[in-house]
Amino acid sequence: MPNPYLSPGVYVEDVPPSSKPIAGVGTSTAGFLGVVPNNITMPAKPDGSGSKYPVATASKPYLVTCWNDFVTQFGEIQSGNAFLAHAVFGFFHNGGTRCWVVRVAAEADLSTGVDELSDLAAIDEIAIVAAPGVTSQTVQQALLDHCKNTGDRVAVLDGVKTPATITATDISLTARSETGSHGAIYFPWIEVNDPTSATGGTVIVPPSGHIAGIYARNDSTRGVHKAPANEVVQGALGLGYRISKAQQDGLNPEGINVIREFNGALKVWGGRTRADEAHAEYRYISTRRYMNYLRESIDEGTQWVVFEPNTSSLWKRIVRTLTDFLTNEWRAGALFGETPKEAFYVKCDADTNPADVRELGRVVTEIGVAIVKPAEFVIFRIQQTTGS
C-alpha cells in the first residue's frame, strides 16, 4: 500500500467508533385485513377522462400513508367496505401515519383462516395487526399466532359487537393463553359519523382501527413503554354499550380492555393483553410491545457483529453498544431504577462465551432489563387527623 505521508504536516484521520449506536425501530406501522368486494364503487380519476381507479388486487398488501391513498385503492366508505374503511380512517384520525392494507373479496375468505397474513409477515416494519370487525375465534387466533410467530408485532382485537351477556367469555371467543399475550381485545364497539347517511346519521363500528391509531399517537408523544390507555378515542361520538365500573370489575381481570365515558370523553380504560396467569409477566400490552421493540432494535442494530473475530475486544464493543442504547432508554423513562445499574445489565465476557461456545461460532450476550409497568391501580390513603 503506498505511503500517504509524503511531506511534513499534520494529518487528520477518521477512526471508526469503538461502539456502533443502535437506533430504536418504529413501533406504530399497522397492518389491516378486511373485506372489500370486487364490485366496490371506486372514485373517478381527476384527469377528466371519466375512468375510475381500479380496486386494489385481493390478497396483496398496499402501503397507505393518508386517507386519500386508501380511497384511490379501496374506495370511499360504503356498505361493502365499511368496517375496514372506518378502521383506517379512525387510525389516521387518532394519530396513525403509516399502514399496510390487505383486502379479501368476501367475508367467506376469512372464515377458515387468514392466509393473507403470510404476505404481511414479509413486511418488517409492521408492528400492529388488526382485522376490523372480525370476531370469529378462528381468525382472531390466527392473528395472535401470527404475532407470536413473527415475534415483533401485536394484534388489536375487537370484542363481539352484541354479546349475549357482558362477560369475558361472551365478549371474547379466544381463551387467555401464552399466545394471547401477543394481543389485546377492546370492547364495546363505538359510534361514529356515517358519511353514507343523507341525514347526517351515525353508525356503530369496531374500535380496533381507532385503537391502533392511539397506539401510534401514544408512541409518538410518550413512547412505546407507556401503556396506550387513559387516552381519548378521537372521532368516537358514543358507545355501543355503556360499561359501569362494576361491570368492568368483572372484565378487566380477564384481559378485556373497556372503552368508557368520563365527563363526555370516551377513553380507553384498560391496557391488558390476553395473557393467562401463567404468563403474567406479559399482562400489560405496553410490556409486550416494549419487549418487541427492544428485541427488534437490538437485532437490527447489532448486525455488524456477524463474522467479526470472536475475541474479548468484540465482547467489549458489544457491551458498550448495548449499554449506550439501554442508557438512553433509561433516560427516556422506559426502565425502572434510580441509576442505569439498577435499570439493566449487559454481560458478554469469558463466562458467557467459553471455548466450547466459541467453537460453535457463537457469541452470547446476556441482557437484563427492569421495564416500568403501568400504574393501573392508583391508591390514595387519606386519614383524618386532629389538628394540634
Contacts in CASP RR format, 6 or more apart in sequence:
PFRMAT RR
TARGET T0000
AUTHOR 0000-0000-0000
METHOD contacts of the structure
MODEL  1
MPNPYLSPGVYVEDVPPSSKPIAGVGTSTAGFLGVVPNNITMPAKPDGSG
SKYPVATASKPYLVTCWNDFVTQFGEIQSGNAFLAHAVFGFFHNGGTRCW
VVRVAAEADLSTGVDELSDLAAIDEIAIVAAPGVTSQTVQQALLDHCKNT
GDRVAVLDGVKTPATITATDISLTARSETGSHGAIYFPWIEVNDPTSATG
GTVIVPPSGHIAGIYARNDSTRGVHKAPANEVVQGALGLGYRISKAQQDG
LNPEGINVIREFNGALKVWGGRTRADEAHAEYRYISTRRYMNYLRESIDE
GTQWVVFEPNTSSLWKRIVRTLTDFLTNEWRAGALFGETPKEAFYVKCDA
DTNPADVRELGRVVTEIGVAIVKPAEFVIFRIQQTTGS
4 11 0 8 1.000
5 11 0 8 1.000
18 316 0 8 1.000
18 317 0 8 1.000
18 320 0 8 1.000
19 317 0 8 1.000
19 320 0 8 1.000
19 321 0 8 1.000
19 324 0 8 1.000
20 301 0 8 1.000
20 302 0 8 1.000
20 304 0 8 1.000
20 317 0 8 1.000
20 321 0 8 1.000
21 321 0 8 1.000
21 324 0 8 1.000
21 325 0 8 1.000
22 297 0 8 1.000
22 298 0 8 1.000
22 300 0 8 1.000
22 301 0 8 1.000
22 302 0 8 1.000
22 321 0 8 1.000
22 322 0 8 1.000
22 324 0 8 1.000
22 325 0 8 1.000
23 297 0 8 1.000
23 300 0 8 1.000
23 301 0 8 1.000
24 293 0 8 1.000
24 297 0 8 1.000
24 325 0 8 1.000
25 293 0 8 1.000
25 296 0 8 1.000
25 297 0 8 1.000
25 300 0 8 1.000
26 125 0 8 1.000
26 127 0 8 1.000
26 219 0 8 1.000
26 293 0 8 1.000
27 127 0 8 1.000
27 215 0 8 1.000
27 219 0 8 1.000
27 224 0 8 1.000
27 289 0 8 1.000
27 292 0 8 1.000
27 293 0 8 1.000
28 96 0 8 1.000
28 97 0 8 1.000
28 98 0 8 1.000
28 127 0 8 1.000
28 128 0 8 1.000
28 213 0 8 1.000
28 215 0 8 1.000
28 216 0 8 1.000
28 219 0 8 1.000
28 220 0 8 1.000
29 98 0 8 1.000
29 99 0 8 1.000
29 100 0 8 1.000
29 125 0 8 1.000
29 126 0 8 1.000
29 127 0 8 1.000
29 128 0 8 1.000
30 91 0 8 1.000
30 96 0 8 1.000
30 98 0 8 1.000
30 99 0 8 1.000
30 100 0 8 1.000
30 126 0 8 1.000
30 127 0 8 1.000
30 128 0 8 1.000
30 129 0 8 1.000
30 130 0 8 1.000
30 209 0 8 1.000
30 212 0 8 1.000
30 213 0 8 1.000
30 215 0 8 1.000
30 216 0 8 1.000
31 61 0 8 1.000
31 99 0 8 1.000
31 100 0 8 1.000
31 101 0 8 1.000
31 102 0 8 1.000
31 120 0 8 1.000
31 123 0 8 1.000
31 126 0 8 1.000
31 128 0 8 1.000
31 129 0 8 1.000
31 130 0 8 1.000
32 84 0 8 1.000
32 87 0 8 1.000
32 88 0 8 1.000
32 91 0 8 1.000
32 99 0 8 1.000
32 100 0 8 1.000
32 101 0 8 1.000
32 102 0 8 1.000
32 129 0 8 1.000
32 130 0 8 1.000
32 131 0 8 1.000
32 132 0 8 1.000
32 209 0 8 1.000
32 212 0 8 1.000
33 101 0 8 1.000
33 102 0 8 1.000
33 103 0 8 1.000
33 104 0 8 1.000
33 110 0 8 1.000
33 114 0 8 1.000
33 116 0 8 1.000
33 117 0 8 1.000
33 120 0 8 1.000
33 129 0 8 1.000
33 130 0 8 1.000
33 131 0 8 1.000
33 134 0 8 1.000
34 81 0 8 1.000
34 83 0 8 1.000
34 84 0 8 1.000
34 101 0 8 1.000
34 102 0 8 1.000
34 103 0 8 1.000
34 104 0 8 1.000
34 110 0 8 1.000
34 131 0 8 1.000
34 132 0 8 1.000
34 134 0 8 1.000
35 80 0 8 1.000
35 81 0 8 1.000
35 83 0 8 1.000
35 84 0 8 1.000
35 103 0 8 1.000
35 104 0 8 1.000
35 105 0 8 1.000
35 106 0 8 1.000
35 107 0 8 1.000
35 109 0 8 1.000
35 110 0 8 1.000
36 55 0 8 1.000
36 56 0 8 1.000
36 58 0 8 1.000
36 74 0 8 1.000
36 75 0 8 1.000
36 80 0 8 1.000
36 81 0 8 1.000
36 84 0 8 1.000
36 103 0 8 1.000
36 104 0 8 1.000
36 105 0 8 1.000
37 80 0 8 1.000
37 81 0 8 1.000
37 105 0 8 1.000
37 106 0 8 1.000
38 55 0 8 1.000
38 58 0 8 1.000
38 105 0 8 1.000
40 55 0 8 1.000
40 74 0 8 1.000
40 75 0 8 1.000
40 78 0 8 1.000
40 80 0 8 1.000
40 81 0 8 1.000
41 75 0 8 1.000
41 76 0 8 1.000
41 78 0 8 1.000
42 52 0 8 1.000
42 53 0 8 1.000
42 54 0 8 1.000
42 55 0 8 1.000
42 75 0 8 1.000
43 52 0 8 1.000
43 53 0 8 1.000
43 71 0 8 1.000
43 72 0 8 1.000
43 75 0 8 1.000
43 76 0 8 1.000
44 50 0 8 1.000
44 51 0 8 1.000
44 52 0 8 1.000
44 53 0 8 1.000
45 51 0 8 1.000
45 52 0 8 1.000
45 53 0 8 1.000
53 72 0 8 1.000
53 73 0 8 1.000
53 75 0 8 1.000
55 73 0 8 1.000
55 74 0 8 1.000
55 75 0 8 1.000
55 103 0 8 1.000
56 62 0 8 1.000
56 73 0 8 1.000
56 74 0 8 1.000
56 101 0 8 1.000
56 103 0 8 1.000
58 103 0 8 1.000
58 104 0 8 1.000
58 105 0 8 1.000
58 109 0 8 1.000
59 102 0 8 1.000
59 103 0 8 1.000
59 104 0 8 1.000
59 115 0 8 1.000
59 116 0 8 1.000
59 119 0 8 1.000
60 102 0 8 1.000
60 119 0 8 1.000
61 100 0 8 1.000
61 101 0 8 1.000
61 102 0 8 1.000
61 119 0 8 1.000
61 120 0 8 1.000
61 123 0 8 1.000
62 69 0 8 1.000
62 73 0 8 1.000
62 100 0 8 1.000
62 101 0 8 1.000
62 102 0 8 1.000
63 69 0 8 1.000
63 98 0 8 1.000
63 99 0 8 1.000
63 100 0 8 1.000
64 70 0 8 1.000
64 73 0 8 1.000
64 88 0 8 1.000
64 98 0 8 1.000
64 99 0 8 1.000
64 100 0 8 1.000
64 101 0 8 1.000
65 97 0 8 1.000
65 98 0 8 1.000
66 92 0 8 1.000
67 88 0 8 1.000
67 89 0 8 1.000
67 92 0 8 1.000
70 85 0 8 1.000
70 88 0 8 1.000
70 89 0 8 1.000
70 101 0 8 1.000
73 101 0 8 1.000
74 81 0 8 1.000
74 84 0 8 1.000
74 85 0 8 1.000
74 101 0 8 1.000
74 103 0 8 1.000
75 81 0 8 1.000
75 85 0 8 1.000
76 85 0 8 1.000
76 195 0 8 1.000
77 85 0 8 1.000
77 86 0 8 1.000
77 89 0 8 1.000
77 195 0 8 1.000
77 196 0 8 1.000
78 85 0 8 1.000
78 196 0 8 1.000
79 196 0 8 1.000
81 103 0 8 1.000
82 196 0 8 1.000
82 203 0 8 1.000
82 205 0 8 1.000
83 132 0 8 1.000
83 133 0 8 1.000
83 134 0 8 1.000
83 205 0 8 1.000
83 206 0 8 1.000
84 101 0 8 1.000
84 103 0 8 1.000
84 132 0 8 1.000
86 132 0 8 1.000
86 192 0 8 1.000
86 203 0 8 1.000
86 205 0 8 1.000
86 206 0 8 1.000
86 209 0 8 1.000
87 130 0 8 1.000
87 132 0 8 1.000
87 133 0 8 1.000
87 205 0 8 1.000
87 206 0 8 1.000
87 208 0 8 1.000
87 209 0 8 1.000
87 210 0 8 1.000
87 212 0 8 1.000
88 99 0 8 1.000
88 101 0 8 1.000
88 209 0 8 1.000
90 192 0 8 1.000
90 209 0 8 1.000
90 210 0 8 1.000
90 213 0 8 1.000
90 234 0 8 1.000
90 235 0 8 1.000
91 99 0 8 1.000
91 209 0 8 1.000
91 210 0 8 1.000
91 212 0 8 1.000
91 213 0 8 1.000
91 216 0 8 1.000
92 213 0 8 1.000
93 210 0 8 1.000
93 213 0 8 1.000
93 234 0 8 1.000
93 235 0 8 1.000
94 209 0 8 1.000
94 210 0 8 1.000
94 211 0 8 1.000
94 212 0 8 1.000
94 213 0 8 1.000
94 214 0 8 1.000
94 216 0 8 1.000
94 217 0 8 1.000
94 233 0 8 1.000
94 234 0 8 1.000
94 235 0 8 1.000
95 213 0 8 1.000
95 214 0 8 1.000
95 216 0 8 1.000
95 217 0 8 1.000
95 220 0 8 1.000
95 234 0 8 1.000
96 212 0 8 1.000
96 213 0 8 1.000
96 216 0 8 1.000
96 217 0 8 1.000
97 216 0 8 1.000
98 125 0 8 1.000
99 212 0 8 1.000
100 120 0 8 1.000
100 123 0 8 1.000
100 126 0 8 1.000
102 116 0 8 1.000
102 119 0 8 1.000
102 120 0 8 1.000
104 110 0 8 1.000
104 116 0 8 1.000
110 131 0 8 1.000
110 134 0 8 1.000
110 136 0 8 1.000
110 139 0 8 1.000
111 136 0 8 1.000
111 138 0 8 1.000
111 139 0 8 1.000
112 138 0 8 1.000
113 138 0 8 1.000
113 139 0 8 1.000
113 142 0 8 1.000
114 131 0 8 1.000
114 139 0 8 1.000
114 142 0 8 1.000
114 143 0 8 1.000
114 146 0 8 1.000
117 129 0 8 1.000
117 142 0 8 1.000
117 143 0 8 1.000
117 146 0 8 1.000
120 126 0 8 1.000
120 129 0 8 1.000
120 146 0 8 1.000
121 146 0 8 1.000
121 149 0 8 1.000
121 150 0 8 1.000
124 152 0 8 1.000
126 153 0 8 1.000
127 152 0 8 1.000
127 153 0 8 1.000
127 154 0 8 1.000
127 289 0 8 1.000
127 292 0 8 1.000
128 153 0 8 1.000
128 154 0 8 1.000
128 155 0 8 1.000
128 156 0 8 1.000
128 212 0 8 1.000
128 215 0 8 1.000
128 216 0 8 1.000
129 143 0 8 1.000
129 146 0 8 1.000
129 147 0 8 1.000
129 153 0 8 1.000
129 154 0 8 1.000
129 155 0 8 1.000
129 156 0 8 1.000
130 143 0 8 1.000
130 155 0 8 1.000
130 156 0 8 1.000
130 157 0 8 1.000
130 158 0 8 1.000
130 208 0 8 1.000
130 209 0 8 1.000
130 211 0 8 1.000
130 212 0 8 1.000
131 139 0 8 1.000
131 140 0 8 1.000
131 143 0 8 1.000
131 208 0 8 1.000
132 158 0 8 1.000
132 205 0 8 1.000
132 206 0 8 1.000
132 208 0 8 1.000
132 209 0 8 1.000
133 158 0 8 1.000
133 161 0 8 1.000
133 205 0 8 1.000
133 206 0 8 1.000
133 208 0 8 1.000
134 140 0 8 1.000
134 158 0 8 1.000
135 157 0 8 1.000
135 158 0 8 1.000
135 159 0 8 1.000
135 160 0 8 1.000
135 161 0 8 1.000
135 173 0 8 1.000
136 173 0 8 1.000
137 173 0 8 1.000
137 174 0 8 1.000
140 155 0 8 1.000
140 157 0 8 1.000
140 172 0 8 1.000
140 173 0 8 1.000
140 174 0 8 1.000
141 174 0 8 1.000
141 179 0 8 1.000
143 155 0 8 1.000
143 157 0 8 1.000
143 183 0 8 1.000
144 155 0 8 1.000
144 157 0 8 1.000
144 174 0 8 1.000
144 179 0 8 1.000
144 180 0 8 1.000
144 182 0 8 1.000
144 183 0 8 1.000
144 274 0 8 1.000
145 179 0 8 1.000
146 153 0 8 1.000
146 155 0 8 1.000
147 153 0 8 1.000
147 154 0 8 1.000
147 155 0 8 1.000
147 182 0 8 1.000
147 183 0 8 1.000
148 178 0 8 1.000
148 179 0 8 1.000
148 180 0 8 1.000
148 182 0 8 1.000
151 182 0 8 1.000
151 292 0 8 1.000
151 295 0 8 1.000
152 292 0 8 1.000
152 295 0 8 1.000
152 296 0 8 1.000
153 182 0 8 1.000
153 292 0 8 1.000
154 182 0 8 1.000
154 183 0 8 1.000
154 184 0 8 1.000
154 273 0 8 1.000
154 285 0 8 1.000
154 288 0 8 1.000
154 289 0 8 1.000
154 292 0 8 1.000
155 182 0 8 1.000
155 183 0 8 1.000
155 184 0 8 1.000
156 183 0 8 1.000
156 184 0 8 1.000
156 186 0 8 1.000
156 208 0 8 1.000
156 209 0 8 1.000
156 211 0 8 1.000
156 212 0 8 1.000
156 215 0 8 1.000
157 172 0 8 1.000
157 174 0 8 1.000
157 183 0 8 1.000
157 184 0 8 1.000
157 185 0 8 1.000
157 186 0 8 1.000
157 208 0 8 1.000
157 274 0 8 1.000
158 185 0 8 1.000
158 186 0 8 1.000
158 187 0 8 1.000
158 189 0 8 1.000
158 206 0 8 1.000
158 207 0 8 1.000
158 208 0 8 1.000
159 171 0 8 1.000
159 172 0 8 1.000
159 185 0 8 1.000
159 186 0 8 1.000
159 187 0 8 1.000
159 188 0 8 1.000
159 189 0 8 1.000
159 206 0 8 1.000
159 256 0 8 1.000
160 170 0 8 1.000
160 171 0 8 1.000
160 172 0 8 1.000
160 173 0 8 1.000
160 187 0 8 1.000
161 188 0 8 1.000
161 189 0 8 1.000
161 204 0 8 1.000
161 206 0 8 1.000
163 170 0 8 1.000
163 171 0 8 1.000
163 187 0 8 1.000
164 170 0 8 1.000
166 241 0 8 1.000
166 243 0 8 1.000
166 247 0 8 1.000
166 251 0 8 1.000
167 250 0 8 1.000
167 251 0 8 1.000
168 250 0 8 1.000
168 251 0 8 1.000
168 254 0 8 1.000
168 255 0 8 1.000
168 256 0 8 1.000
171 185 0 8 1.000
171 187 0 8 1.000
171 251 0 8 1.000
171 256 0 8 1.000
172 185 0 8 1.000
172 187 0 8 1.000
172 256 0 8 1.000
172 274 0 8 1.000
174 180 0 8 1.000
174 185 0 8 1.000
174 274 0 8 1.000
175 274 0 8 1.000
175 276 0 8 1.000
176 254 0 8 1.000
176 255 0 8 1.000
176 274 0 8 1.000
176 275 0 8 1.000
176 276 0 8 1.000
177 274 0 8 1.000
177 275 0 8 1.000
177 276 0 8 1.000
177 279 0 8 1.000
178 275 0 8 1.000
178 276 0 8 1.000
178 278 0 8 1.000
178 279 0 8 1.000
180 273 0 8 1.000
180 274 0 8 1.000
180 275 0 8 1.000
180 276 0 8 1.000
181 273 0 8 1.000
181 274 0 8 1.000
181 275 0 8 1.000
181 279 0 8 1.000
181 282 0 8 1.000
181 283 0 8 1.000
181 288 0 8 1.000
182 273 0 8 1.000
182 288 0 8 1.000
183 273 0 8 1.000
183 274 0 8 1.000
183 285 0 8 1.000
183 288 0 8 1.000
184 255 0 8 1.000
184 257 0 8 1.000
184 271 0 8 1.000
184 272 0 8 1.000
184 273 0 8 1.000
184 274 0 8 1.000
184 285 0 8 1.000
185 255 0 8 1.000
185 256 0 8 1.000
185 257 0 8 1.000
185 274 0 8 1.000
186 207 0 8 1.000
186 208 0 8 1.000
186 211 0 8 1.000
186 257 0 8 1.000
186 258 0 8 1.000
186 259 0 8 1.000
186 268 0 8 1.000
187 207 0 8 1.000
187 241 0 8 1.000
187 243 0 8 1.000
187 251 0 8 1.000
187 256 0 8 1.000
187 257 0 8 1.000
187 258 0 8 1.000
187 259 0 8 1.000
188 207 0 8 1.000
188 239 0 8 1.000
188 240 0 8 1.000
188 241 0 8 1.000
188 243 0 8 1.000
188 258 0 8 1.000
188 259 0 8 1.000
189 204 0 8 1.000
189 205 0 8 1.000
189 206 0 8 1.000
189 207 0 8 1.000
189 239 0 8 1.000
189 240 0 8 1.000
190 204 0 8 1.000
190 205 0 8 1.000
190 206 0 8 1.000
190 207 0 8 1.000
190 210 0 8 1.000
190 233 0 8 1.000
190 236 0 8 1.000
190 237 0 8 1.000
190 238 0 8 1.000
190 239 0 8 1.000
190 240 0 8 1.000
190 259 0 8 1.000
190 266 0 8 1.000
191 202 0 8 1.000
191 203 0 8 1.000
191 204 0 8 1.000
191 205 0 8 1.000
191 236 0 8 1.000
191 237 0 8 1.000
191 238 0 8 1.000
191 239 0 8 1.000
191 240 0 8 1.000
192 202 0 8 1.000
192 203 0 8 1.000
192 205 0 8 1.000
192 235 0 8 1.000
192 236 0 8 1.000
192 237 0 8 1.000
193 200 0 8 1.000
193 201 0 8 1.000
193 202 0 8 1.000
193 203 0 8 1.000
193 235 0 8 1.000
193 237 0 8 1.000
194 200 0 8 1.000
194 201 0 8 1.000
194 202 0 8 1.000
194 203 0 8 1.000
197 203 0 8 1.000
202 237 0 8 1.000
202 238 0 8 1.000
204 240 0 8 1.000
207 233 0 8 1.000
207 236 0 8 1.000
207 259 0 8 1.000
210 233 0 8 1.000
210 234 0 8 1.000
210 235 0 8 1.000
210 236 0 8 1.000
211 228 0 8 1.000
211 233 0 8 1.000
211 268 0 8 1.000
214 228 0 8 1.000
214 231 0 8 1.000
214 233 0 8 1.000
214 268 0 8 1.000
215 228 0 8 1.000
215 289 0 8 1.000
217 231 0 8 1.000
218 224 0 8 1.000
218 226 0 8 1.000
218 227 0 8 1.000
218 228 0 8 1.000
218 231 0 8 1.000
223 332 0 8 1.000
223 334 0 8 1.000
224 286 0 8 1.000
224 289 0 8 1.000
224 290 0 8 1.000
224 293 0 8 1.000
224 334 0 8 1.000
225 286 0 8 1.000
225 290 0 8 1.000
225 329 0 8 1.000
225 332 0 8 1.000
225 333 0 8 1.000
225 334 0 8 1.000
225 371 0 8 1.000
225 372 0 8 1.000
226 286 0 8 1.000
226 374 0 8 1.000
227 270 0 8 1.000
227 271 0 8 1.000
227 284 0 8 1.000
227 285 0 8 1.000
227 286 0 8 1.000
227 374 0 8 1.000
228 268 0 8 1.000
228 271 0 8 1.000
228 285 0 8 1.000
228 286 0 8 1.000
229 257 0 8 1.000
229 267 0 8 1.000
229 268 0 8 1.000
229 269 0 8 1.000
229 270 0 8 1.000
229 271 0 8 1.000
229 374 0 8 1.000
230 267 0 8 1.000
230 268 0 8 1.000
230 269 0 8 1.000
231 267 0 8 1.000
231 268 0 8 1.000
232 265 0 8 1.000
232 266 0 8 1.000
232 267 0 8 1.000
233 259 0 8 1.000
233 266 0 8 1.000
233 267 0 8 1.000
233 268 0 8 1.000
236 259 0 8 1.000
236 266 0 8 1.000
238 261 0 8 1.000
238 266 0 8 1.000
239 259 0 8 1.000
239 260 0 8 1.000
239 261 0 8 1.000
239 266 0 8 1.000
242 260 0 8 1.000
242 261 0 8 1.000
243 251 0 8 1.000
243 258 0 8 1.000
243 259 0 8 1.000
243 260 0 8 1.000
247 258 0 8 1.000
248 258 0 8 1.000
248 260 0 8 1.000
248 269 0 8 1.000
251 258 0 8 1.000
252 258 0 8 1.000
252 270 0 8 1.000
252 272 0 8 1.000
255 272 0 8 1.000
255 273 0 8 1.000
255 274 0 8 1.000
256 272 0 8 1.000
257 268 0 8 1.000
257 269 0 8 1.000
257 270 0 8 1.000
257 271 0 8 1.000
257 272 0 8 1.000
258 269 0 8 1.000
258 270 0 8 1.000
259 266 0 8 1.000
259 267 0 8 1.000
259 268 0 8 1.000
259 269 0 8 1.000
260 266 0 8 1.000
260 267 0 8 1.000
260 269 0 8 1.000
261 267 0 8 1.000
262 269 0 8 1.000
270 376 0 8 1.000
271 284 0 8 1.000
271 285 0 8 1.000
271 286 0 8 1.000
271 374 0 8 1.000
271 376 0 8 1.000
272 283 0 8 1.000
272 284 0 8 1.000
272 285 0 8 1.000
273 282 0 8 1.000
273 283 0 8 1.000
273 284 0 8 1.000
273 285 0 8 1.000
273 288 0 8 1.000
275 282 0 8 1.000
275 283 0 8 1.000
281 287 0 8 1.000
282 288 0 8 1.000
282 291 0 8 1.000
284 373 0 8 1.000
284 374 0 8 1.000
284 376 0 8 1.000
286 373 0 8 1.000
286 374 0 8 1.000
287 371 0 8 1.000
287 373 0 8 1.000
290 334 0 8 1.000
290 371 0 8 1.000
291 371 0 8 1.000
294 329 0 8 1.000
294 369 0 8 1.000
297 325 0 8 1.000
298 322 0 8 1.000
298 325 0 8 1.000
298 367 0 8 1.000
301 321 0 8 1.000
302 318 0 8 1.000
302 321 0 8 1.000
302 322 0 8 1.000
305 314 0 8 1.000
305 318 0 8 1.000
305 363 0 8 1.000
308 314 0 8 1.000
310 353 0 8 1.000
310 358 0 8 1.000
310 361 0 8 1.000
310 363 0 8 1.000
312 349 0 8 1.000
312 350 0 8 1.000
314 363 0 8 1.000
315 348 0 8 1.000
315 349 0 8 1.000
315 353 0 8 1.000
315 363 0 8 1.000
315 365 0 8 1.000
316 348 0 8 1.000
318 346 0 8 1.000
318 348 0 8 1.000
318 363 0 8 1.000
318 365 0 8 1.000
319 346 0 8 1.000
319 347 0 8 1.000
319 348 0 8 1.000
319 365 0 8 1.000
322 346 0 8 1.000
322 365 0 8 1.000
322 367 0 8 1.000
323 340 0 8 1.000
323 346 0 8 1.000
326 335 0 8 1.000
326 340 0 8 1.000
326 343 0 8 1.000
326 344 0 8 1.000
326 346 0 8 1.000
326 367 0 8 1.000
326 369 0 8 1.000
327 340 0 8 1.000
329 335 0 8 1.000
329 344 0 8 1.000
329 369 0 8 1.000
330 337 0 8 1.000
330 340 0 8 1.000
330 343 0 8 1.000
330 344 0 8 1.000
333 372 0 8 1.000
334 371 0 8 1.000
334 372 0 8 1.000
335 343 0 8 1.000
335 344 0 8 1.000
335 369 0 8 1.000
335 370 0 8 1.000
335 371 0 8 1.000
335 372 0 8 1.000
336 342 0 8 1.000
336 343 0 8 1.000
336 370 0 8 1.000
336 371 0 8 1.000
336 372 0 8 1.000
336 373 0 8 1.000
337 343 0 8 1.000
337 370 0 8 1.000
342 370 0 8 1.000
343 369 0 8 1.000
343 370 0 8 1.000
344 367 0 8 1.000
344 368 0 8 1.000
344 369 0 8 1.000
344 370 0 8 1.000
345 366 0 8 1.000
345 367 0 8 1.000
345 368 0 8 1.000
346 365 0 8 1.000
346 366 0 8 1.000
346 367 0 8 1.000
346 368 0 8 1.000
347 365 0 8 1.000
347 366 0 8 1.000
347 367 0 8 1.000
348 363 0 8 1.000
348 364 0 8 1.000
348 365 0 8 1.000
348 366 0 8 1.000
352 364 0 8 1.000
352 365 0 8 1.000
352 366 0 8 1.000
353 362 0 8 1.000
353 363 0 8 1.000
353 364 0 8 1.000
357 363 0 8 1.000
357 364 0 8 1.000
END
